[in-house]
């Protein structure tokens, strides 16, 4: 029973959700940070723009009635005390500084003289820019109470009793910063909570839809793979090219086709293996039975048999041993070809010379059967590009087969002819021929013609020839009519010298 889970891989869904949640959190944090930054900047810019003329108003209203300096040249501290009291009544975050023309701080109510961290001067660059732009642009200046920090400010020049300098007003002082930080923290806490809740709701809905959409094709593929795994070998992914993961879909279909093809091939091989074993058993049984019979006869009757009978029995025994040896060699050869363990070593060679050698080799056998064996070959020397040993084996089987099925006084001819870029090899005999309905099957192993026309043989010769032709990327054709003989024809690529 299959234990395959019925849903999409949980790990994948978890990873998708984790990635989605991390993405939403990063977006939320980025949103809050960016919102806070621009909100704070907008608030500062607004405050500075609204209070840009504060320093000018201080000079116009306070310095007309009283000088900021006493007769002895010291700072009029009571004046600045009243000034800070009036201004802090309106805005407790404001800090007023009296600067000389070099930016040195002459006096401030909020500045403690004993504060070692407080700065003694202010950079004039931002002040000059502010005055030149009349406060129209957002500019930050030095914070005397917090060196290294910059705050929004208002500034205006003064010229009193021959003294020049600036009134420098920090619009968001230390007290303002403390209150602002507290309120800003509360604001962001509320904003973060609200944004988190709202984002979570929308993210959950969008996440469900997104994950469902993104994994739609994957679910289809997973379902198809599961069906294939459970035994439905016809299961394929439909329209793989239109899938979001078409490479995976096409790869699965190709893999499934390969597996199915291999299964069919294995089943076919298994069926042929059984047929082979059955036929081999039958073919081995006959010569073994004959061998056993004659050997037992020689053992039992060796005293009563004449020399001529003994020689006859030994010759029969010898012939059957040859048949067994030949059958075993053919089985070994065919099994190697069937298992694709033979790799052709192609090289140029003369098919004409090979044909002459084979005719000479089978001449004696043909003469014993009173068969005329000849080579029909033009005077030119035909060169081919092939495996010489495999081609020789194929021609041997074909010539031997032709002699076997040709009656005495018959004729077997091996013809060679140039046909374009190929050399055509034709083995023709005047034998019994092959019935038309049997011709498509004669190259199958152990497939022979009907019993009435059957000769002695294993039925592997033509099957071996077919395998050799396949190794050379060519085919062999048979032309035959009963009682008129047969022709076996194949082509090999000609070699151009």
N, C-alpha and C positions, 0 to 999 in steps of 0.2 A: 504493500500500500504506500502511495506517495506521501511524503511528509513536506512537500514543497509548500511554502506559505501562499495563501490565496490572495494576498494583497501585494502592492508594489514594495520593493525592498525598503524596510523600515529605516535602515541606515541612510539611504539616499534622501528620504523624506526629512529625517532629522537634520541632516547636513544642510538641506535646502532651507529648512526653518531656521537653523542656527545662523546661516549666512544672511538670511532675510532680517532676522532680529538684530544682528550686529550692524547691518547696513542702516536699519531704521534708527537704532541708538546713535550711531555716528552722525546721521543726518540731523537727529534731534539736538544732539550736543552742539553740532556746528551751527544749527539754526539759532539756538539760544545764545551762543557766543557771538555770532554775527549780529543778531538783533540787539544784544546788550551793548556791543561796541558802537554801533551806529546810533542807537537810542541815546547813549551817553554823549556821544559827539554832537548829536542834534540838540540835546539839552544845553550843552556848553555853548554851542554856537548861538542858540537863541538867547541865552542869558547874556552873553557878551554883546550881541547886537542890541538888545533892549537897554543895556547899561553902558553903552559905548560913551555917552556924554556925561557920565557921573563925575569924572575927574574935572571936566570943564565947568560943571555946575558948582563943584566945591570951590574952585578958584574964583569963579564969578561971584558967589554969594558970600564966602567966608573971608577971602583975602581983600575984598573991597573995604570991609569994616575994620579989619584988624590984620596986622602983619604977622606972618608966620615966624618972624624973628623979633627978639627983644632988642633994646637999644645996645646992650652989650654984645650983640651978635649971636646970642644963644637962641635955641629954638623956643618958640612960644608954646610950651607944653600945655597950659590951660586951654589954649585955643584948640589944640588937637584933641584934648580930652573931651571938650564940648562937641567937637566935630564927630568923634567916634561914638559919643553918646547919642547924638542925633541920628547918625547913620545906622547904628546897630538897632535902634528902635524900629527902623524899617527893614533891615536885613542883617541878622546876627552873623552871617557868613562873610561879611565884608571886612577887609583889613586895609588900612590906609597907611602909606609910607611916604615920607618926605625925602626926596633924592636931590643931591646936587647935580650939577651939569655933567659930572663924570659917572653918575650912576651909583655913587656911594650913598648908603642909607644914613640920613641925618637923624631921623627920629621916627618912631612908630609906637603907638600905645600898646600894641599886642606883642611887640618884640622885647624880650627879656635881655637886658645887657649882659647878664651872666650866662646866657645860653651859648655854650661853646659850639653847638652844632649849627646855630643860625648863621647865615651868610651876612657879610658886611656891605655887600654891593650887589647890584642887579645889572644884568647885561642890557646895554642900550639898543642892541640891534632890533629885537622885537618891538621896543617902545618907539623907535624911529619909524619902523614900518607901520605900526598902528596909527601913529599921528599922521603919517603921509597918506594912508588910505582912509583916514577919518573914521576908523572903526568899521569899515564896510566889509572887511575880510576877516576870516577866522584866524586868529593868531594867539599862540600861547607864549607866556612869559615866565621868567624865573619866579619860584616861590621862596622868599627869603627864609621862612620858617622850616622849609623842607628842601634843603639843597639837593639838586639833581632832579627835582620834580618841576613840572611846568603846569601852570594854571591859567585860566582865562582872567583877563585884567582889563582895566581902563586906565588911560594915562593922558596927561595934558601938561604942557610946559608952563612955567611961571617965570616972571621977571619982577622982583620986588626989591626996592632999596638997593639996586645995583647987584642983586644976587639972582642968578639963573639956576634953574633946576626943573624937576618934574614932580608932579603929584602922581603917585603910582598906587593904584587900588586893585588888590586881589579880590575878584568877585566871588570866588568860591574858596574861602579860607579853610582853616583846619576844622573849625566847628562845623562848617557846611559839609566838609568831606566826611566827618564822622556821621552826621545825620544822613547824608546821601548814601553812604556805604550801608548803613542799617536798612534804610528804605529800599535800596537797590537789591539787597539780599532778600528781603521779604518779597519784593516784586518778582525776582527771578524764581524764588521758591514757588510762588503762585503760578507764574508763567510756566515753569517746568512741570509742575503737577498737572496743570490744565492741558498743556501741550502733550504730556506723556499719555494722559488718559485718552485724549482725542486721537492722538497718533496711534495708540494701541488699537483702538476700535477700528479705525480706517485701515491700519496695517494688517490687522487680522483678516478683514474682508478682502483687501487687495491681495494679501498673501495666499489665502485660500484659492482665489481665482487664478492668481499667477502660477502657483504650484500645480493646480489642476491643469491649466493650459500648457505649462512647460512640460509636464510629464504625460500629456495625453498620448503622444506618439510612443513614448517609452512604455506606457501601459499596454498599448496595442502589441508592441514587439514582445513584451514580457509574456502576454497571454499566448501569443503565437509560439514562442519558445517553449512555454509550459506544455502546450498541446503536442508539440513535436517530441518533447521529452517523455510524455505519457504514451507515446506510440502512434500518434497521428503523423505519419511520414509525409502526408500530402500538405501539411500546414505550411503556408508561406505568407510572407508579409505582402499585402496588396499595395500596389502603386508605391514601391519603395523609393522611387525618385522624388516623389512629392513629400516624403517624410522630412521632418526637421533634422533627423539624423540619418540621412539617406545612405551614408557610407556604411553605417552599422547595419541598416536594413538590407542593403544589397549584399553585404558580406554574409549576413545570416542566410539569405536565400541561396547564395552560391555555396555556402557550407552545407546547407540542407540538401541541395542537389548533389553535391559531391558524396555526402554520406549515403543518400538514397542510391546513387549510382554504384557506390562501393558495396552496399548491401546486395543490390541486384547482381552485381558481378560475383560476389561471394556465394550467393545462392546458385548462380549459374555454374561457378567453378565446382561447388559441392556436388551439384547434379552430375556434371561431367566427370568428376572424380569417381562417383559411384558407378557411372557407366564404364569408365576406364577400368576400374577394378573388376567389374563383372566380365568385361570382354577380355582383359588380360588373363583372368582366371580360366576363361574358356580356351583361349589360345595356348596357354601354358599346359593346360590339362592334356590336350591331344598329343603333342610330342612327348610329354612325360609318360603318358600311358603307353605310347609306342615303344619308347625306350625301355620302360619297365618290362613290357611283354617280351621283347626280343632278348633282353639280358636274362630274364628268367628262363627263356627257352634255351639259350646257350648254356646256362648253368645246369639245367635239368637234363638236356639231351646232348651235351657236348660229346659224349662217347659215340652216339648213334648218328650224328650229323656228318655229312661229307664236308670236305674242305670247301667246295663250292658254296654249299649252304651257309657254312660259317662265315665266309667272306661276304656273302650277300647280306646276312644278318648284321655283320659289323658295319657294312656300308650304310645300311638303313639307320643303324644307331648313330653313325657319324653324321649323316645328313640331318637327323633330328637334333643332334647337339648343335649343329650349325644354325638351324632354325631358331633354337632357343637363344643362342648367343646373339643372333641378329635381332630378335625380338627385344631382348633385354637392352641392347645398344640403342635401338630405336626408342624404347621407352625412356631411357636416360636422356637421349638427345631431345626428345619432345618435351620432357618435363622441364629441361633447362630453358627451352624456347618459350614454353607456356609461362614459366615463372619470370620471364624477362631477364634472365641471367646472362644472356648472350648479347654482346655489343659488337655490331659489325665494324670491322676495321677496313674501311674503304680505301682502295688504291687503284691506280690504272693498271690494267693487265689485258692481254690479248685473249679475247673470247674465242678467237679462231684457233689458236694453239691449244687452248683447253679442250675445245671440241674435238680436235684431231686426237688428243690423248685419250679422251673418253671413248671415242669410236674404236680406237685400237684396243682399249681395255675390254670392251664388251663384244669384240669381234668373235672371240672363241665361243662365248656363250650363245651368240646369235647363230653361229654356224652349227653348233650342236643341235639347235632347234630348227635348222634349215631355214633361217630367216635372213633376209638380205638387210644389212645394216650399212647405211651410207651417210655421208656428210654433203649437204648441198650448200656450198659456200662460194661467194664471189672470190675473185682472185685477190681482192684487197684484204689487208689485214685489219680486222675490226677490233678496236680498242674500246673497253668500257671502264667505267669507274664504279667499282663495287668490291665486296668482300669475296676474294677469290675462293676461299675454302667453302664458304656458304653456298656460293653459286655452283661450285663443283658438286656439293652434296645434293642440291636441288636437281641438277641435270642427271646425276646418277640415279636418283629415285625415279625421275620421269622416264629415262631410257630403260631402266630395269622394269618399270611398270608396263611400258609399251611392249617390250619383248615378252613379258609374262602373258599378256592378253592377245598376243598375235599368234595365229595358227601357223604351222609349217608351210613353207612356200610363200609366206607373207613378206612384208617389207616395213622397215622402220627407218625414218629419215629425220635427221637433225639439220634444220635450215637456219642460216644466218642472213639477215638482210638489214641494210641501213635504212631507217625510217626517220628522216629529219634529224633531230638531236638525239635520237635513240637508236639502239640496235635491237631488232626484233628476233627473238629466239623461238623457233617452232619445232616441236617434236611430234611427228605424225606417224601413225601406224595404220595397218590395214586389218586390225584385229576385230574383236566381237562388237566393239562400240558400246555406248552407254545409253540406256533408255532416257528419253527426254525428261521424264518426271524424276529421275535420279540425279541428273546433272547438277542441280543446285546444291546437292548434299555430299558430293564425292570428296570434298576437301575437309569435311568434318571427320574427326578421328573416329575410327572404327565404323564409319559409314561406308558400306559397300553396296554393290548392285545386288539384285536378287540372287538367291541361293543357286539357281540353275546356271548362272554365269560366274559364280564365285570361284576364284582361284585360291591357291594357298597364299596366305599372307596375313600380316597383322592388321592391315588397314590404317597404318600410321604414316606410310610413305607420302601420300599426297597432303596429309595434314602438316607434315614437316615442311613440305614445299611451300604451302600457303604461309606458314609462319616466317619462312625465310624471305618470301616476297614482301611481307609486311615490314620486315626490318629494313628493306630497301625502298620503302615507300612506293611500291608498285603492286600490281595485281596480276593474277594469272587467269586466263580465260580458257574454257574448254569448248571445242566444237566437235560434235559427235552425232553419228546416226547408227542405230543398231545394225550390225553386220556390215557396216561400211567403214569402220575404223574411227579413230579419234585424233584430234589435234589439240595439243596443249601449248598456249602461246603466252609469252610475257616479254616485257621490254626492260632494258637496262640503259641508263644514260651513257651515251657515247662520249669517249674521251678524246678531246681535240689535242693533237700533238702540237 
